[in-house]
């Protein structure tokens, strides 16, 4: 199983096995660790280097996404963004996820739901993820298979030295 680790564009030299690092920008040199370039800036949506685009307000970005989205990019929603919000906001978030998932399917992009955890105590169990997916009318088995295939294809295309 691969873990995702946020390093914010900076690499500290400690490569961990089975970890995919989240970077703000592409490294200038060949690396010895797998990574994804992540952004939440609409101006970077068309960048060939961005692998994963974070969606915080789908309805606010819907038109931009339809015009500028590139094939095979991952569109990510983060569960921790909704912690502590009211029921109306959570309901609206579920509507956004359903619509975003349909957009991803129609435009050959990868829908990604992540916990947004910054520590092991904030992580969400697989069962909870599956329940969230089911609430959004997404079949968990299909989601996990497609996510794994997308991630493998992204990492296979990278040039990094497996240490």
Z-matrix of the N, CA and C atoms (Angstrom, degrees):
N
C 1 1.447
C 2 1.520 1 108.82
N 3 1.312 2 116.29 1 137.20
C 4 1.459 3 121.15 2 179.66
C 5 1.518 4 110.09 3 -94.82
N 6 1.297 5 116.55 4 138.25
C 7 1.448 6 123.11 5 173.26
C 8 1.514 7 108.10 6 -102.45
N 9 1.305 8 117.21 7 151.53
C 10 1.454 9 121.80 8 174.46
C 11 1.520 10 107.13 9 -107.75
N 12 1.316 11 117.14 10 132.98
C 13 1.458 12 121.26 11 -179.00
C 14 1.522 13 109.23 12 -125.87
N 15 1.306 14 115.97 13 129.11
C 16 1.463 15 121.92 14 178.85
C 17 1.522 16 109.08 15 -81.56
N 18 1.329 17 116.92 16 119.08
C 19 1.456 18 119.96 17 176.23
C 20 1.519 19 111.60 18 -118.92
N 21 1.324 20 116.50 19 0.51
C 22 1.457 21 120.66 20 172.17
C 23 1.509 22 115.26 21 58.41
N 24 1.323 23 117.35 22 34.22
C 25 1.454 24 119.75 23 176.81
C 26 1.509 25 113.24 24 83.49
N 27 1.303 26 118.01 25 -2.49
C 28 1.459 27 121.20 26 179.98
C 29 1.517 28 108.46 27 -119.47
N 30 1.295 29 115.44 28 135.95
C 31 1.454 30 120.54 29 -179.00
C 32 1.517 31 108.17 30 -112.47
N 33 1.324 32 116.88 31 129.26
C 34 1.461 33 120.08 32 -174.34
C 35 1.523 34 114.08 33 -97.18
N 36 1.323 35 118.69 34 3.75
C 37 1.460 36 121.18 35 175.57
C 38 1.515 37 115.24 36 94.33
N 39 1.323 38 118.71 37 -8.13
C 40 1.460 39 121.48 38 -179.75
C 41 1.522 40 110.44 39 -98.92
N 42 1.322 41 116.94 40 97.26
C 43 1.454 42 121.10 41 178.74
C 44 1.520 43 108.59 42 -84.04
N 45 1.315 44 116.71 43 128.09
C 46 1.451 45 121.35 44 176.73
C 47 1.517 46 108.94 45 -108.92
N 48 1.309 47 116.26 46 140.14
C 49 1.464 48 121.04 47 177.61
C 50 1.522 49 109.81 48 -64.67
N 51 1.321 50 116.33 49 145.96
C 52 1.466 51 123.54 50 175.89
C 53 1.523 52 113.88 51 60.56
N 54 1.320 53 117.18 52 31.07
C 55 1.457 54 122.03 53 177.48
C 56 1.523 55 108.22 54 -121.40
N 57 1.319 56 116.25 55 134.02
C 58 1.455 57 122.07 56 173.51
C 59 1.522 58 105.97 57 -108.90
N 60 1.314 59 116.35 58 122.81
C 61 1.455 60 121.10 59 -175.93
C 62 1.517 61 111.12 60 -87.61
N 63 1.334 62 115.80 61 142.67
C 64 1.464 63 123.32 62 176.55
C 65 1.521 64 107.17 63 -98.61
N 66 1.320 65 116.58 64 119.67
C 67 1.459 66 121.44 65 -178.48
C 68 1.520 67 109.97 66 -116.80
N 69 1.326 68 116.04 67 150.95
C 70 1.462 69 121.16 68 176.37
C 71 1.519 70 111.79 69 -79.69
N 72 1.338 71 116.78 70 -26.14
C 73 1.455 72 120.46 71 177.99
C 74 1.522 73 109.27 72 -146.45
N 75 1.295 74 115.48 73 160.20
C 76 1.453 75 122.14 74 -178.51
C 77 1.522 76 110.44 75 -69.14
N 78 1.332 77 117.54 76 135.05
C 79 1.475 78 119.09 77 176.91
C 80 1.519 79 110.78 78 -63.91
N 81 1.325 80 117.22 79 147.85
C 82 1.462 81 120.77 80 -178.29
C 83 1.524 82 111.93 81 -80.22
N 84 1.332 83 117.52 82 -17.90
C 85 1.463 84 121.82 83 -179.63
C 86 1.520 85 110.35 84 -120.16
N 87 1.321 86 115.97 85 163.45
C 88 1.456 87 120.42 86 173.33
C 89 1.522 88 107.95 87 -62.06
N 90 1.319 89 116.71 88 137.00
C 91 1.460 90 121.10 89 -175.03
C 92 1.526 91 111.19 90 -106.58
N 93 1.309 92 115.62 91 167.23
C 94 1.450 93 120.52 92 173.88
C 95 1.531 94 109.99 93 -109.49
N 96 1.314 95 116.82 94 24.88
C 97 1.462 96 122.03 95 177.40
C 98 1.532 97 109.20 96 -144.20
N 99 1.324 98 117.41 97 146.98
C 100 1.468 99 120.55 98 175.95
C 101 1.532 100 110.13 99 -77.50
N 102 1.329 101 116.44 100 146.64
C 103 1.461 102 119.75 101 -177.42
C 104 1.520 103 110.85 102 -150.72
N 105 1.313 104 114.70 103 161.32
C 106 1.453 105 123.96 104 169.84
C 107 1.520 106 107.14 105 -125.57
N 108 1.316 107 116.84 106 139.50
C 109 1.459 108 121.19 107 175.47
C 110 1.528 109 106.65 108 -90.66
N 111 1.338 110 115.32 109 124.22
C 112 1.456 111 122.26 110 -173.68
C 113 1.520 112 109.72 111 -119.33
N 114 1.326 113 116.18 112 138.87
C 115 1.458 114 121.12 113 178.33
C 116 1.516 115 110.02 114 -143.56
N 117 1.326 116 115.92 115 156.25
C 118 1.459 117 121.07 116 170.83
C 119 1.530 118 110.23 117 -126.44
N 120 1.331 119 115.79 118 14.18
C 121 1.467 120 121.63 119 -178.83
C 122 1.537 121 109.39 120 -95.92
N 123 1.334 122 117.62 121 118.43
C 124 1.464 123 120.68 122 -178.43
C 125 1.533 124 113.46 123 -54.82
N 126 1.317 125 118.49 124 -31.38
C 127 1.468 126 121.22 125 179.92
C 128 1.534 127 111.65 126 -64.82
N 129 1.330 128 117.04 127 -24.16
C 130 1.466 129 121.04 128 -178.52
C 131 1.530 130 112.69 129 -93.18
N 132 1.308 131 116.93 130 2.27
C 133 1.464 132 121.22 131 -177.42
C 134 1.525 133 112.79 132 -60.54
N 135 1.316 134 117.38 133 -32.30
C 136 1.460 135 120.72 134 -179.01
C 137 1.527 136 112.96 135 -92.78
N 138 1.304 137 117.68 136 -0.73
C 139 1.463 138 120.82 137 179.91
C 140 1.527 139 110.26 138 -63.39
N 141 1.336 140 117.00 139 134.48
C 142 1.466 141 118.94 140 178.78
C 143 1.530 142 112.19 141 -69.97
N 144 1.318 143 117.77 142 -11.48
C 145 1.463 144 120.67 143 -176.55
C 146 1.517 145 113.05 144 -93.51
N 147 1.324 146 118.35 145 -16.81
C 148 1.459 147 121.12 146 -178.37
C 149 1.525 148 109.39 147 -79.29
N 150 1.339 149 115.14 148 123.90
C 151 1.461 150 121.38 149 179.26
C 152 1.521 151 112.10 150 -96.06
N 153 1.323 152 115.36 151 -33.48
C 154 1.453 153 121.17 152 -172.05
C 155 1.519 154 109.08 153 -135.91
N 156 1.326 155 116.33 154 125.58
C 157 1.459 156 121.59 155 -179.78
C 158 1.529 157 108.57 156 -112.78
N 159 1.326 158 116.66 157 123.94
C 160 1.465 159 122.26 158 -177.09
C 161 1.524 160 109.36 159 -84.50
N 162 1.326 161 115.73 160 126.95
C 163 1.467 162 122.62 161 179.58
C 164 1.522 163 108.31 162 -106.29
N 165 1.307 164 116.47 163 115.68
C 166 1.470 165 120.15 164 177.49
C 167 1.538 166 110.93 165 -101.11
N 168 1.341 167 116.67 166 -30.02
C 169 1.467 168 121.42 167 177.90
C 170 1.520 169 108.38 168 -139.49
N 171 1.316 170 115.96 169 91.46
C 172 1.461 171 120.73 170 -176.06
C 173 1.526 172 111.56 171 -59.95
N 174 1.326 173 117.55 172 -45.59
C 175 1.460 174 119.66 173 -176.44
C 176 1.526 175 111.65 174 -62.43
N 177 1.332 176 117.78 175 -31.12
C 178 1.463 177 121.29 176 176.96
C 179 1.518 178 112.92 177 -74.56
N 180 1.338 179 116.64 178 -25.04
C 181 1.468 180 121.69 179 -177.09
C 182 1.531 181 113.54 180 -105.79
N 183 1.307 182 117.04 181 -3.23
C 184 1.467 183 121.26 182 -171.48
C 185 1.527 184 113.32 183 -51.54
N 186 1.310 185 117.65 184 -49.19
C 187 1.468 186 120.40 185 -177.72
C 188 1.525 187 111.96 186 -67.53
N 189 1.319 188 116.94 187 -39.24
C 190 1.466 189 120.98 188 177.89
C 191 1.527 190 110.12 189 -63.38
N 192 1.326 191 115.77 190 -43.64
C 193 1.474 192 120.09 191 179.85
C 194 1.521 193 111.21 192 -60.72
N 195 1.319 194 116.76 193 -45.32
C 196 1.467 195 120.27 194 -178.03
C 197 1.534 196 111.82 195 -62.37
N 198 1.336 197 116.87 196 -32.21
C 199 1.459 198 120.50 197 -177.94
C 200 1.521 199 113.23 198 -86.38
N 201 1.336 200 117.88 199 -37.50
C 202 1.454 201 120.67 200 -169.54
C 203 1.523 202 115.52 201 -109.30
N 204 1.298 203 117.68 202 -4.65
C 205 1.462 204 120.22 203 -174.02
C 206 1.526 205 110.93 204 -65.23
N 207 1.330 206 115.16 205 142.10
C 208 1.457 207 119.81 206 176.55
C 209 1.531 208 109.01 207 -109.69
N 210 1.307 209 114.84 208 152.04
C 211 1.457 210 120.99 209 -178.49
C 212 1.519 211 111.45 210 -63.22
N 213 1.304 212 115.20 211 142.98
C 214 1.477 213 125.15 212 174.89
C 215 1.528 214 114.69 213 71.48
N 216 1.329 215 117.75 214 6.98
C 217 1.468 216 118.71 215 173.13
C 218 1.522 217 107.63 216 -75.12
N 219 1.311 218 116.76 217 151.48
C 220 1.449 219 121.00 218 174.74
C 221 1.515 220 109.55 219 -93.00
N 222 1.317 221 116.68 220 135.82
C 223 1.456 222 122.12 221 176.32
C 224 1.524 223 106.99 222 -112.54
N 225 1.331 224 116.20 223 116.07
C 226 1.456 225 121.92 224 -169.23
C 227 1.523 226 112.65 225 -108.82
N 228 1.328 227 115.47 226 135.58
C 229 1.459 228 122.31 227 168.47
C 230 1.526 229 106.81 228 -112.97
N 231 1.321 230 115.85 229 145.45
C 232 1.459 231 121.37 230 -173.90
C 233 1.526 232 109.34 231 -117.41
N 234 1.319 233 115.67 232 120.75
C 235 1.460 234 121.89 233 -176.86
C 236 1.524 235 111.49 234 -62.10
N 237 1.323 236 118.49 235 -40.86
C 238 1.466 237 120.85 236 -176.29
C 239 1.531 238 112.83 237 -61.96
N 240 1.331 239 117.38 238 -19.81
C 241 1.466 240 120.15 239 176.74
C 242 1.530 241 111.60 240 -63.52
N 243 1.321 242 117.12 241 -21.47
C 244 1.466 243 120.84 242 -176.35
C 245 1.518 244 113.51 243 -103.12
N 246 1.316 245 116.96 244 1.34
C 247 1.471 246 118.82 245 176.83
C 248 1.519 247 109.41 246 -65.64
N 249 1.317 248 115.44 247 134.40
C 250 1.456 249 120.29 248 176.86
C 251 1.515 250 114.71 249 79.98
N 252 1.327 251 118.14 250 8.31
C 253 1.466 252 119.45 251 178.37
C 254 1.527 253 109.77 252 -95.07
N 255 1.316 254 116.10 253 167.11
C 256 1.463 255 120.22 254 -178.24
C 257 1.537 256 111.03 255 -80.73
N 258 1.313 257 115.20 256 169.69
C 259 1.465 258 122.16 257 -176.64
C 260 1.517 259 112.98 258 -60.41
N 261 1.316 260 117.60 259 -37.37
C 262 1.463 261 121.11 260 179.75
C 263 1.533 262 110.51 261 -62.86
N 264 1.324 263 116.66 262 -43.44
C 265 1.466 264 120.89 263 178.49
C 266 1.523 265 111.64 264 -64.01
N 267 1.321 266 116.19 265 -40.38
C 268 1.467 267 120.25 266 179.24
C 269 1.528 268 110.03 267 -66.05
N 270 1.331 269 117.03 268 -42.20
C 271 1.463 270 120.56 269 177.58
C 272 1.522 271 111.85 270 -61.65
N 273 1.325 272 116.08 271 -43.32
C 274 1.469 273 120.85 272 177.14
C 275 1.527 274 110.23 273 -62.39
N 276 1.340 275 117.29 274 -38.47
C 277 1.462 276 122.63 275 178.68
C 278 1.527 277 110.50 276 -62.27
N 279 1.326 278 117.18 277 -42.39
C 280 1.469 279 120.05 278 177.54
C 281 1.529 280 111.06 279 -62.29
N 282 1.332 281 117.44 280 -39.69
C 283 1.467 282 120.51 281 175.90
C 284 1.527 283 110.72 282 -62.03
N 285 1.332 284 116.76 283 -41.65
C 286 1.460 285 121.14 284 178.42
C 287 1.527 286 111.01 285 -61.94
N 288 1.318 287 116.04 286 -43.36
C 289 1.460 288 120.09 287 -179.17
C 290 1.524 289 110.62 288 -62.46
N 291 1.327 290 116.95 289 -45.28
C 292 1.475 291 120.33 290 179.53
C 293 1.524 292 110.83 291 -58.80
N 294 1.323 293 116.41 292 -45.60
C 295 1.462 294 120.84 293 -179.43
C 296 1.529 295 111.53 294 -68.47
N 297 1.338 296 116.87 295 -40.92
C 298 1.463 297 121.21 296 178.34
C 299 1.520 298 110.73 297 -63.32
N 300 1.311 299 117.45 298 -40.69
C 301 1.465 300 121.55 299 178.47
C 302 1.530 301 110.53 300 -60.88
N 303 1.320 302 116.65 301 -43.84
C 304 1.481 303 120.64 302 177.50
C 305 1.531 304 110.31 303 -62.32
N 306 1.327 305 117.56 304 -42.12
C 307 1.466 306 121.10 305 177.69
C 308 1.528 307 110.49 306 -60.75
N 309 1.325 308 116.30 307 -45.52
C 310 1.470 309 120.26 308 179.30
C 311 1.524 310 110.93 309 -58.38
N 312 1.312 311 116.70 310 -44.27
C 313 1.458 312 120.80 311 179.72
C 314 1.530 313 111.10 312 -63.11
N 315 1.318 314 117.03 313 -42.00
C 316 1.466 315 120.55 314 -176.46
C 317 1.535 316 112.87 315 -74.15
N 318 1.353 317 117.34 316 -24.56
C 319 1.461 318 120.32 317 -175.50
C 320 1.529 319 112.77 318 -110.30
N 321 1.329 320 117.21 319 11.73
C 322 1.472 321 122.98 320 178.33
C 323 1.531 322 111.78 321 58.30
N 324 1.322 323 115.31 322 46.80
C 325 1.463 324 122.52 323 175.39
C 326 1.520 325 108.31 324 -113.49
N 327 1.314 326 116.33 325 168.56
C 328 1.461 327 120.10 326 179.85
C 329 1.518 328 110.18 327 -105.63
N 330 1.314 329 116.38 328 122.20
C 331 1.459 330 121.56 329 173.10
C 332 1.529 331 107.54 330 -78.42
N 333 1.340 332 115.90 331 131.38
C 334 1.467 333 121.21 332 179.86
C 335 1.523 334 108.50 333 -130.03
N 336 1.323 335 115.75 334 125.48
C 337 1.461 336 121.04 335 172.68
C 338 1.518 337 106.57 336 -111.73
N 339 1.320 338 116.92 337 127.15
C 340 1.460 339 119.38 338 179.21
C 341 1.520 340 110.11 339 -128.78
N 342 1.319 341 114.76 340 159.44
C 343 1.461 342 119.89 341 -177.45
C 344 1.524 343 111.79 342 -72.78
N 345 1.327 344 117.09 343 -30.86
C 346 1.455 345 120.45 344 -174.02
C 347 1.514 346 111.61 345 76.27
N 348 1.318 347 116.27 346 15.96
C 349 1.468 348 121.17 347 -177.09
C 350 1.520 349 111.01 348 -66.38
N 351 1.318 350 115.61 349 136.85
C 352 1.457 351 120.17 350 175.00
C 353 1.527 352 110.56 351 -109.05
N 354 1.334 353 115.88 352 1.36
C 355 1.463 354 121.01 353 175.30
C 356 1.529 355 107.78 354 -155.11
N 357 1.326 356 117.53 355 160.31
C 358 1.472 357 120.11 356 -179.76
C 359 1.533 358 113.61 357 -57.70
N 360 1.320 359 118.21 358 -30.07
C 361 1.463 360 119.97 359 -179.27
C 362 1.531 361 112.88 360 -72.00
N 363 1.325 362 117.71 361 -15.85
C 364 1.464 363 121.42 362 179.14
C 365 1.529 364 112.50 363 -94.97
N 366 1.309 365 116.87 364 -2.03
C 367 1.457 366 120.27 365 -176.84
C 368 1.530 367 111.24 366 -68.52
N 369 1.313 368 115.83 367 155.43
C 370 1.461 369 122.89 368 -179.51
C 371 1.523 370 107.79 369 -110.43
N 372 1.300 371 116.80 370 137.50
C 373 1.461 372 120.45 371 -178.51
C 374 1.530 373 110.92 372 -69.46
N 375 1.309 374 115.19 373 158.63
C 376 1.462 375 120.88 374 177.75
C 377 1.517 376 112.14 375 -59.80
N 378 1.329 377 116.77 376 -38.18
C 379 1.472 378 120.38 377 178.75
C 380 1.523 379 111.37 378 -62.68
N 381 1.333 380 116.42 379 -41.23
C 382 1.471 381 119.83 380 178.32
C 383 1.528 382 110.86 381 -65.60
N 384 1.342 383 116.15 382 -41.52
C 385 1.465 384 119.57 383 176.45
C 386 1.524 385 109.93 384 -58.49
N 387 1.323 386 115.70 385 -47.71
C 388 1.466 387 119.81 386 -179.76
C 389 1.522 388 110.98 387 -59.64
N 390 1.319 389 117.69 388 -39.97
C 391 1.465 390 120.83 389 178.28
C 392 1.520 391 111.40 390 -64.57
N 393 1.336 392 117.02 391 -42.15
C 394 1.465 393 120.40 392 177.21
C 395 1.531 394 110.81 393 -62.07
N 396 1.322 395 115.98 394 -43.22
C 397 1.464 396 119.80 395 178.56
C 398 1.522 397 111.10 396 -61.23
N 399 1.326 398 117.13 397 -44.62
C 400 1.470 399 121.19 398 179.49
C 401 1.529 400 111.10 399 -62.04
N 402 1.335 401 116.80 400 -39.38
C 403 1.463 402 120.11 401 177.61
C 404 1.531 403 111.71 402 -62.15
N 405 1.321 404 116.15 403 -24.43
C 406 1.473 405 121.66 404 179.34
C 407 1.524 406 111.69 405 -97.33
N 408 1.327 407 116.98 406 13.00
C 409 1.475 408 123.17 407 -179.72
C 410 1.522 409 112.44 408 61.12
N 411 1.329 410 115.99 409 35.89
C 412 1.464 411 122.42 410 177.56
C 413 1.518 412 107.13 411 -113.29
N 414 1.306 413 116.71 412 126.26
C 415 1.459 414 121.46 413 -179.60
C 416 1.537 415 108.53 414 -74.25
N 417 1.338 416 117.95 415 115.88
C 418 1.474 417 120.51 416 -175.95
C 419 1.526 418 114.64 417 -55.04
N 420 1.327 419 118.01 418 -42.66
C 421 1.460 420 120.39 419 -178.25
C 422 1.524 421 111.29 420 -60.23
N 423 1.328 422 116.19 421 -42.75
C 424 1.469 423 121.60 422 178.55
C 425 1.521 424 110.16 423 -66.46
N 426 1.330 425 116.33 424 -44.16
C 427 1.471 426 120.99 425 -179.68
C 428 1.522 427 110.76 426 -57.48
N 429 1.336 428 117.32 427 -51.60
C 430 1.464 429 120.66 428 -175.91
C 431 1.524 430 111.55 429 -65.28
N 432 1.315 431 117.13 430 -38.10
C 433 1.467 432 120.11 431 178.63
C 434 1.525 433 110.73 432 -65.42
N 435 1.324 434 116.74 433 -47.92
C 436 1.469 435 120.67 434 -179.95
C 437 1.527 436 111.50 435 -64.03
N 438 1.329 437 117.02 436 -39.80
C 439 1.453 438 120.74 437 179.15
C 440 1.526 439 110.67 438 -63.67
N 441 1.319 440 117.31 439 -44.36
C 442 1.460 441 121.48 440 178.36
C 443 1.512 442 112.32 441 -61.30
N 444 1.327 443 116.73 442 -44.11
C 445 1.471 444 121.08 443 179.07
C 446 1.523 445 111.06 444 -64.68
N 447 1.336 446 116.94 445 -42.45
C 448 1.468 447 120.73 446 179.17
C 449 1.521 448 110.72 447 -62.64
N 450 1.326 449 115.82 448 -46.56
C 451 1.460 450 120.51 449 -178.66
C 452 1.526 451 110.83 450 -62.80
N 453 1.315 452 117.13 451 -44.02
C 454 1.464 453 120.59 452 177.96
C 455 1.527 454 111.39 453 -61.42
N 456 1.339 455 117.31 454 -41.00
C 457 1.472 456 119.90 455 -179.90
C 458 1.526 457 110.84 456 -66.54
N 459 1.336 458 117.32 457 -38.76
C 460 1.468 459 120.58 458 177.81
C 461 1.526 460 110.71 459 -64.17
N 462 1.313 461 116.90 460 -44.86
C 463 1.463 462 120.69 461 -176.92
C 464 1.532 463 111.43 462 -72.30
N 465 1.309 464 117.40 463 -34.38
C 466 1.463 465 120.85 464 178.24
C 467 1.515 466 111.31 465 -63.83
N 468 1.331 467 117.05 466 -32.42
C 469 1.466 468 121.69 467 -179.35
C 470 1.525 469 112.76 468 -76.87
N 471 1.315 470 117.07 469 -13.76
C 472 1.468 471 121.85 470 -179.32
C 473 1.525 472 111.43 471 -79.14
N 474 1.315 473 114.67 472 150.33
C 475 1.462 474 120.37 473 172.67
C 476 1.525 475 107.26 474 -103.71
N 477 1.286 476 115.93 475 99.58
C 478 1.448 477 119.36 476 173.74
C 479 1.520 478 107.97 477 -140.11
N 480 1.320 479 115.60 478 151.15
C 481 1.452 480 122.21 479 -177.08
C 482 1.519 481 107.18 480 -88.70
N 483 1.322 482 117.61 481 118.51
C 484 1.455 483 121.95 482 178.66
C 485 1.513 484 108.75 483 -77.33
N 486 1.319 485 116.44 484 105.10
C 487 1.463 486 121.25 485 -174.23
C 488 1.509 487 112.79 486 -79.39
